[in-house]
Amino acid sequence: MKRRKWNGLLVGFALAGGLAGFIAGEWLLGRLSGSLHETLLMGLYFGLFALLVTAGCLLAETISPKLNGANWRLRYAAEGWKWLVPASFVLLFAGGALFQWVYGLDFGRKAAPKDYVLLLDMSESMKENDPNMQSRMAAASLVAEMSADKRVGVAIFNENTTWLQPLVGLKDEAVRRDIAGKLEGAPEPVGQTDIGKALGQAIEQMNVSGTPANRGAVILISDGYSETNVADVTAPYVSRGFAIHTVGIESPGNEEGKRLLLQLAEATGGTYRHAEQAERIPEAIGHIYAAQQNGHLLEERSGPEADSVYRASLRVAIMLVVGGLLGLSLGIVFDNRYLARSFLLGGSAAGLLAGLVLEGGLPTDHPALTRAAADLILAVVLSLSTVLFAVKESGVGAGLRPFRPASGYGRLPERTGTQGERTGKRFR
């Protein structure tokens, strides 16, 4: 016989746990994104979320055992608390880390660059085409957002190239502030443009600094044109596997400049982005940087992966499995096979919905709101599993034999009568 079960307190506590898990997760993303590998970051995110949601559900059943029955609270609830951390945090930490590793696999794309050189055009024409120095502010913002495992060098150029900062590691926040100060105090635009010389200086800097093959990149911002032998300039980049990414600032009558920047990017496997207005420079270089990084499950995809059907399907499938693991977590702490089946099915449905919300809601200007919606849907639908999927009930005296030996856990002796009989079989 099957019966649908309902515990309103469990739904409320699961929602509270989901909200707490979302807040804690956003704190993790804000503090550790870029400084912690994506696999560990997603493991922590899902592990902490599972811990808080499962703890909320377990607390609700301990207070009001509508699903397990009063006998469960008396005899087994304490053991459920002992299994809370391994069944929720440890299980979902391992699952989240593994799923992120799978999501990040891409055999067709080389590793993200380790070193970046930013080349900023400071020729006379930039006074007119970038009067508010958006290129400088964009460079400072990018440096501030780069992960701590990167190195960055910054140079300004006209007919000569001036290094504001040779390649340096970004582990120390003081370095980022120092670069921002140097950019703010850089000389005013003057002189002519020599793009070829600037690119020659950039690859020389990476070679001297020991940038590994295939792990270097240049981001060049310019509004101008200079006589440049594209084949000669790009040959050293191609041989080392370094990409030149270019941002062209709108400049009337400068079609030759646009073509040059596009050719430089195409010759080295880089990307070209056009900024119709100087205010779009930060967006352009932000997209260039983001497109080369390994994204995690809970953020938007950019670059060639943005519209990938494979990535979209994989994210939804992974979230479905995450939801199923959450349901399994509840089954373990409740120690009930029949409830576990309902929670496994309900959790999978919750994960599927959460995955569709993430995939449909990203990209967005407010990704945290999309993550909040996915997390809360995951928690609430999971808590309704026993309503959505009826629970099988065992007959009198059946199903009380524990999966683990009773010794050492302080259990009361088993009873075989009907008084206070618990619904369902022991899970463990």
C-alpha positions as CSV (number, residue, x, y, z in Angstrom):
1,M,0.0,0.0,0.0
2,K,1.2,3.5,-0.9
3,R,0.3,6.8,0.8
4,R,1.2,10.4,0.1
5,K,2.7,12.1,3.2
6,W,3.0,15.7,4.1
7,N,5.0,17.6,6.7
8,G,4.4,21.3,6.4
9,L,7.2,22.1,8.9
10,L,9.7,20.1,6.8
11,V,8.8,22.2,3.8
12,G,9.3,25.4,5.7
13,F,12.6,24.3,7.2
14,A,13.8,23.0,3.8
15,L,13.0,26.4,2.3
16,A,14.9,28.1,5.2
17,G,17.8,25.7,4.6
18,G,17.8,26.4,0.9
19,L,17.9,30.2,1.5
20,A,20.7,29.8,4.0
21,G,22.5,27.6,1.5
22,F,22.1,30.2,-1.2
23,I,23.5,33.0,1.0
24,A,26.4,30.8,2.1
25,G,27.1,29.8,-1.5
26,E,27.1,33.4,-2.8
27,W,29.6,34.2,-0.1
28,L,31.8,31.3,-1.2
29,L,31.6,32.4,-4.9
30,G,32.3,36.0,-4.0
31,R,35.3,35.2,-1.8
32,L,36.8,32.2,-3.5
33,S,36.1,32.5,-7.2
34,G,39.4,32.7,-9.1
35,S,41.5,31.8,-6.0
36,L,40.1,28.3,-5.6
37,H,39.9,25.7,-8.4
38,E,36.4,25.3,-9.8
39,T,36.1,21.7,-8.8
40,L,36.7,22.4,-5.1
41,L,34.5,25.5,-5.3
42,M,31.6,23.6,-6.6
43,G,32.2,20.8,-4.2
44,L,32.0,23.3,-1.3
45,Y,29.0,25.0,-2.8
46,F,26.9,21.9,-3.2
47,G,28.2,20.3,0.0
48,L,27.2,23.3,2.1
49,F,23.9,23.6,0.4
50,A,23.1,19.9,1.0
51,L,24.2,20.2,4.7
52,L,21.8,23.1,5.4
53,V,18.8,21.7,3.5
54,T,19.2,18.2,5.0
55,A,19.7,19.7,8.5
56,G,16.5,21.7,8.1
57,C,14.5,18.6,7.0
58,L,16.0,16.5,9.8
59,L,15.2,19.1,12.4
60,A,11.7,19.4,11.2
61,E,11.1,15.6,11.4
62,T,12.7,15.6,14.9
63,I,10.3,18.2,16.1
64,S,7.3,16.8,14.2
65,P,7.9,13.3,12.7
66,K,5.0,13.2,10.2
67,L,6.9,11.1,7.7
68,N,8.7,8.7,10.0
69,G,6.4,8.4,12.9
70,A,6.9,9.0,16.7
71,N,8.8,5.8,17.2
72,W,11.5,7.0,14.8
73,R,12.1,10.2,16.8
74,L,12.4,8.2,20.0
75,R,14.8,5.5,18.7
76,Y,16.5,6.7,15.5
77,A,16.6,10.5,15.2
78,A,19.8,10.8,17.2
79,E,21.6,8.5,14.8
80,G,20.3,10.5,11.9
81,W,22.2,13.5,13.3
82,K,25.4,11.4,13.5
83,W,25.1,10.7,9.8
84,L,24.1,14.3,8.8
85,V,27.6,15.5,7.8
86,P,28.8,12.4,5.9
87,A,25.4,11.8,4.2
88,S,25.0,15.4,3.1
89,F,28.1,17.5,3.0
90,V,30.7,14.8,2.2
91,L,28.4,13.1,-0.4
92,L,27.5,16.3,-2.2
93,F,31.1,17.7,-1.9
94,A,32.4,14.7,-3.7
95,G,29.5,14.8,-6.2
96,G,29.8,18.5,-6.9
97,A,33.6,18.3,-7.4
98,L,33.3,15.3,-9.7
99,F,30.4,16.9,-11.7
100,Q,32.3,20.2,-12.1
101,W,35.3,18.2,-13.4
102,V,33.1,16.5,-15.9
103,Y,31.5,19.8,-16.9
104,G,34.9,21.4,-17.4
105,L,36.3,18.7,-19.7
106,D,36.9,20.0,-23.2
107,F,39.4,18.0,-25.3
108,G,39.1,20.5,-28.1
109,R,40.2,23.6,-26.2
110,K,43.7,24.4,-24.9
111,A,44.3,25.4,-21.3
112,A,43.4,28.9,-20.2
113,P,46.3,31.4,-20.5
114,K,48.5,31.9,-17.5
115,D,50.0,35.2,-18.4
116,Y,48.3,38.3,-19.9
117,V,49.9,41.4,-21.4
118,L,47.6,44.4,-21.7
119,L,48.6,46.9,-24.4
120,L,46.8,50.2,-24.3
121,D,46.9,52.7,-27.2
122,M,47.9,56.1,-25.9
123,S,48.4,57.9,-29.2
124,E,47.0,61.4,-29.8
125,S,43.8,60.2,-31.4
126,M,42.7,58.6,-28.1
127,K,42.0,62.0,-26.6
128,E,39.1,62.2,-29.0
129,N,38.0,58.6,-29.1
130,D,38.5,57.7,-25.5
131,P,38.2,61.1,-23.7
132,N,37.2,59.6,-20.3
133,M,40.1,57.0,-20.4
134,Q,37.7,54.0,-20.4
135,S,40.5,51.8,-21.6
136,R,42.6,52.5,-18.5
137,M,39.6,51.9,-16.2
138,A,38.8,48.7,-18.0
139,A,42.3,47.4,-17.7
140,A,42.3,48.2,-14.0
141,S,39.0,46.5,-13.5
142,L,40.2,43.4,-15.4
143,V,43.3,43.1,-13.3
144,A,41.2,43.4,-10.1
145,E,39.0,40.5,-11.3
146,M,41.7,38.2,-12.6
147,S,42.3,35.0,-10.6
148,A,45.2,34.8,-8.2
149,D,47.0,32.2,-10.3
150,K,47.5,34.6,-13.2
151,R,50.3,37.0,-14.1
152,V,49.7,40.3,-15.9
153,G,51.8,42.9,-17.5
154,V,50.6,46.4,-18.6
155,A,52.1,48.7,-21.2
156,I,51.0,51.9,-23.0
157,F,52.1,52.6,-26.5
158,N,52.2,55.2,-29.2
159,E,55.3,55.2,-31.5
160,N,57.1,53.8,-28.4
161,T,56.1,51.3,-25.8
162,T,56.2,52.2,-22.1
163,W,55.8,49.5,-19.4
164,L,53.7,50.5,-16.5
165,Q,54.1,47.0,-15.0
166,P,56.1,44.1,-16.4
167,L,54.6,40.7,-15.9
168,V,53.8,40.1,-12.2
169,G,51.8,37.6,-10.1
170,L,48.5,38.6,-8.7
171,K,48.4,36.7,-5.4
172,D,49.0,39.9,-3.4
173,E,46.1,42.4,-3.5
174,A,48.6,45.2,-3.1
175,V,49.9,44.4,-6.6
176,R,46.5,44.9,-8.1
177,R,46.1,48.3,-6.3
178,D,49.6,49.3,-7.4
179,I,48.7,48.5,-11.1
180,A,45.5,50.5,-10.8
181,G,47.5,53.5,-9.4
182,K,50.0,53.3,-12.3
183,L,47.2,53.2,-14.8
184,E,45.5,56.2,-13.3
185,G,48.8,58.2,-13.3
186,A,49.8,57.2,-16.8
187,P,50.8,60.0,-19.2
188,E,48.2,61.7,-21.4
189,P,47.8,60.5,-25.0
190,V,50.3,61.9,-27.4
191,G,52.1,60.9,-30.6
192,Q,51.5,58.3,-33.3
193,T,50.6,54.6,-33.2
194,D,53.0,51.7,-33.8
195,I,51.1,48.5,-33.1
196,G,53.8,46.2,-34.5
197,K,56.4,47.5,-32.2
198,A,54.1,47.2,-29.2
199,L,53.4,43.5,-30.0
200,G,57.1,42.8,-30.4
201,Q,57.7,44.2,-27.0
202,A,54.9,42.2,-25.5
203,I,56.1,38.8,-26.7
204,E,59.7,39.7,-25.7
205,Q,58.4,40.4,-22.2
206,M,56.6,37.0,-22.0
207,N,59.7,35.2,-23.3
208,V,62.0,36.9,-20.8
209,S,59.5,36.1,-18.0
210,G,59.3,32.4,-18.8
211,T,55.7,32.2,-20.0
212,P,55.0,28.6,-21.0
213,A,54.1,27.7,-24.5
214,N,50.4,28.0,-25.2
215,R,49.8,29.8,-21.9
216,G,50.3,33.5,-22.9
217,A,47.9,36.0,-24.4
218,V,47.9,39.7,-25.3
219,I,44.8,42.0,-25.1
220,L,45.5,45.0,-27.3
221,I,43.2,48.1,-27.3
222,S,43.5,50.6,-30.1
223,D,41.6,53.1,-32.2
224,G,44.3,53.5,-34.8
225,Y,46.3,52.0,-37.6
226,S,50.0,51.6,-38.4
227,E,51.9,50.0,-41.2
228,T,52.3,46.4,-39.9
229,N,53.6,43.3,-41.6
230,V,51.0,40.9,-40.0
231,A,52.9,37.7,-41.0
232,D,56.2,38.9,-39.4
233,V,54.6,40.3,-36.3
234,T,52.4,37.2,-35.6
235,A,55.0,34.5,-36.5
236,P,56.6,34.5,-33.0
237,Y,53.1,34.3,-31.4
238,V,52.0,31.4,-33.6
239,S,55.3,29.5,-32.9
240,R,54.7,29.9,-29.1
241,G,51.0,29.3,-29.2
242,F,50.2,32.8,-27.8
243,A,47.0,34.5,-28.9
244,I,46.5,38.2,-29.7
245,H,43.1,39.5,-28.7
246,T,42.1,42.9,-30.0
247,V,39.6,45.6,-29.1
248,G,38.9,48.2,-31.8
249,I,37.6,51.5,-30.6
250,E,35.2,53.3,-33.0
251,S,37.2,55.9,-35.0
252,P,35.6,57.6,-38.1
253,G,37.3,56.5,-41.4
254,N,39.5,53.9,-39.7
255,E,38.5,50.9,-41.7
256,E,42.1,49.9,-42.2
257,G,42.6,49.9,-38.4
258,K,39.7,47.5,-37.9
259,R,41.0,45.2,-40.6
260,L,44.5,45.2,-39.1
261,L,43.2,44.3,-35.6
262,L,41.0,41.6,-37.0
263,Q,43.9,40.1,-39.0
264,L,46.2,40.1,-36.0
265,A,43.5,38.2,-34.0
266,E,42.7,35.7,-36.7
267,A,46.3,34.9,-37.4
268,T,47.0,33.9,-33.8
269,G,43.7,32.2,-32.9
270,G,42.6,35.2,-30.9
271,T,39.3,37.2,-31.0
272,Y,38.4,40.7,-32.2
273,R,35.7,42.8,-30.6
274,H,34.6,46.2,-31.7
275,A,33.6,48.9,-29.2
276,E,31.2,51.3,-30.9
277,Q,31.7,53.7,-28.0
278,A,34.5,53.9,-25.5
279,E,32.1,53.0,-22.7
280,R,31.9,49.5,-24.2
281,I,35.6,48.8,-23.8
282,P,35.2,47.2,-20.3
283,E,32.5,44.9,-21.7
284,A,34.7,43.9,-24.6
285,I,37.8,43.0,-22.7
286,G,35.7,41.3,-20.0
287,H,34.2,39.0,-22.6
288,I,37.6,38.3,-24.1
289,Y,39.0,37.2,-20.7
290,A,35.9,35.3,-19.6
291,A,35.7,33.3,-22.8
292,Q,39.1,31.8,-22.1
293,Q,38.5,30.7,-18.5
294,N,37.0,27.4,-17.3
295,G,33.5,28.3,-16.1
296,H,31.7,26.5,-13.3
297,L,28.2,25.0,-13.3
298,L,26.5,28.0,-11.7
299,E,27.7,30.8,-14.0
300,E,27.0,31.8,-17.5
301,R,28.9,30.5,-20.4
302,S,30.6,32.8,-22.8
303,G,32.5,32.7,-26.1
304,P,32.1,29.7,-28.4
305,E,30.5,27.7,-25.5
306,A,27.6,30.2,-25.0
307,D,25.1,28.4,-27.2
308,S,26.5,24.9,-26.9
309,V,23.6,22.4,-26.8
310,Y,26.0,19.8,-25.3
311,R,27.0,22.1,-22.4
312,A,23.3,23.1,-21.9
313,S,22.2,19.4,-21.8
314,L,25.2,18.5,-19.6
315,R,24.4,21.2,-17.0
316,V,20.7,20.1,-16.8
317,A,21.7,16.4,-16.5
318,I,24.2,17.2,-13.8
319,M,21.7,19.2,-11.8
320,L,19.2,16.3,-12.1
321,V,21.8,14.0,-10.5
322,V,22.7,16.5,-7.8
323,G,19.0,16.6,-6.9
324,G,18.9,12.8,-6.8
325,L,21.9,12.8,-4.4
326,L,20.2,15.3,-2.2
327,G,17.2,13.0,-2.0
328,L,19.5,10.1,-1.2
329,S,21.1,12.2,1.6
330,L,17.6,12.6,3.2
331,G,17.0,8.8,2.9
332,I,20.2,8.1,4.7
333,V,19.6,10.4,7.6
334,F,16.0,9.2,7.9
335,D,17.3,5.6,7.6
336,N,14.2,4.5,5.6
337,R,14.3,2.7,2.3
338,Y,10.8,3.7,1.3
339,L,11.2,7.4,2.1
340,A,14.6,7.2,0.3
341,R,12.9,6.1,-2.9
342,S,10.4,9.0,-2.8
343,F,13.1,11.5,-2.0
344,L,15.4,10.1,-4.7
345,L,12.6,10.6,-7.3
346,G,11.5,14.0,-5.9
347,G,15.1,15.2,-5.7
348,S,15.8,14.2,-9.3
349,A,12.7,16.2,-10.4
350,A,13.8,19.1,-8.3
351,G,17.3,19.0,-9.8
352,L,15.8,18.8,-13.3
353,L,13.8,22.0,-12.7
354,A,16.7,23.7,-11.1
355,G,18.9,22.9,-14.1
356,L,16.3,24.2,-16.5
357,V,16.1,27.4,-14.4
358,L,19.9,27.9,-14.5
359,E,20.1,27.1,-18.2
360,G,17.2,29.4,-19.1
361,G,18.1,32.2,-16.8
362,L,21.8,32.6,-17.6
363,P,23.3,34.8,-19.0
364,T,21.7,37.7,-17.1
365,D,22.8,40.9,-15.5
366,H,21.8,39.4,-12.1
367,P,23.1,35.8,-12.0
368,A,22.7,35.6,-8.2
369,L,18.9,35.9,-8.7
370,T,18.9,33.0,-11.1
371,R,21.0,30.9,-8.7
372,A,18.6,31.9,-5.9
373,A,15.6,30.7,-7.9
374,A,17.3,27.4,-8.7
375,D,18.4,26.8,-5.1
376,L,15.0,27.5,-3.6
377,I,13.2,25.4,-6.3
378,L,15.6,22.5,-5.5
379,A,14.9,22.7,-1.8
380,V,11.1,23.1,-1.9
381,V,10.4,20.5,-4.6
382,L,12.7,18.1,-2.7
383,S,10.7,18.7,0.5
384,L,7.5,17.8,-1.4
385,S,8.8,14.4,-2.6
386,T,6.5,12.4,-0.4
387,V,3.6,14.3,-1.7
388,L,4.6,14.0,-5.3
389,F,5.7,10.3,-5.0
390,A,3.6,8.2,-2.6
391,V,5.5,6.2,0.0
392,K,5.1,2.5,0.4
393,E,4.1,1.3,3.8
394,S,5.1,-2.1,5.2
395,G,2.9,-4.4,7.2
396,V,2.7,-4.8,10.9
397,G,6.1,-5.6,12.5
398,A,8.0,-5.4,9.2
399,G,11.0,-3.5,8.2
400,L,12.5,-2.5,11.6
401,R,15.7,-4.5,11.2
402,P,18.6,-1.9,10.7
403,F,21.0,-2.1,7.8
404,R,24.0,-1.5,10.2
405,P,24.5,-3.5,13.4
406,A,22.8,-1.9,16.4
407,S,25.7,-2.3,18.7
408,G,27.6,0.8,19.7
409,Y,24.9,3.3,18.7
410,G,22.8,3.3,21.9
411,R,19.7,2.0,20.2
412,L,16.8,0.8,22.2
413,P,16.0,-2.9,21.7
414,E,13.8,-3.7,18.7
415,R,10.1,-4.2,19.2
416,T,7.8,-6.3,17.1
417,G,4.4,-5.0,18.3
418,T,2.1,-2.6,16.5
419,Q,2.3,0.2,19.0
420,G,4.2,3.2,17.6
421,E,5.1,1.2,14.6
422,R,7.2,3.1,12.1
423,T,6.3,3.3,8.4
424,G,8.7,1.8,5.9
425,K,11.8,-0.3,6.0
426,R,15.1,0.7,7.5
427,F,17.4,2.3,4.9
428,R,20.7,1.1,6.3
